[in-house]
């Protein structure tokens, strides 16, 4: 049985069990997975829930209309109408004040991670300021701690989640890269990698939502680089890969996967291919294969150059001697 088929089997079994459990909370109407002490679930609107003991965080899409306007029906994924489930995909429609959209969300439940691919398609003329996927981190649980941006250079940039509220200073950090690391404690936390089919590296921001009367810090992954003005049929796709870790060894695995994604993006790999590799658990293997191939080609190139240089030197020496005779 292939890894994806095994994941789908777990998906189906979990769906049946949850559907037949009357006491199950409505947010867990779709499959959930256990990763050590972490529990992940997706509801019928495609919203992601991650629980770690008493700590709960929520991941969802946010869509802003022109001029960063807000549409109560469309802008906030938890308020969408439930989607239609087919295999391991959800489908739905959105009628918004900035245009009409159809949405699709596909998920893969892996042995150690959860991968999601989002697609938004214009069903009319659509104007959007931006689209992001975000974690909502409860302020009472995270105040005074930090989150870490994984930049496009592979650097880790810590962003402090300040305990105090500073009016007019909602932004905490902004980078371009592949995702965020959210520590829950020593050697425990979750890494979130983001990809987009419309930009090489995604935008990363961290925000204090108390500026907007909220109760969370948010870490966001922006899929598009600028304002979108769509005709019917235009689309954008983004992938979110969620990897919980509960040891130093797993944290090193998380970093290796993030660096593998950076390598593949820089190498020009397609969005579809990187998403597939993440879903199949082969992103590190492919990055290592490409690096080995690059080194082999470089070695061949250097050897060829050396042969050419040596040949030229021999020819020049031979000509010089002939002239000296």
Beta strands, then each sheet from edge to edge (+ up, - down):
strand 1: 32-35
strand 2: 38-42
strand 3: 48-52
strand 4: 55-65
strand 5: 84-86
strand 6: 89-96
strand 7: 99-109
strand 8: 114-122
strand 9: 126-138
strand 10: 146-151
strand 11: 156-160
strand 12: 171-185
strand 13: 188-196
strand 14: 202-208
strand 15: 216-222
strand 16: 228-230
strand 17: 235-245
sheet 1: 1+ 2- 3+ 4- 9+ 15- 14+ 12- 10+ 11-
sheet 2: 1+ 2- 3+ 4- 9+ 16-
sheet 3: 1+ 2- 3+ 4- 9+ 15- 14+ 12- 13+ 17- 8+ 7- 6+ 5-
end
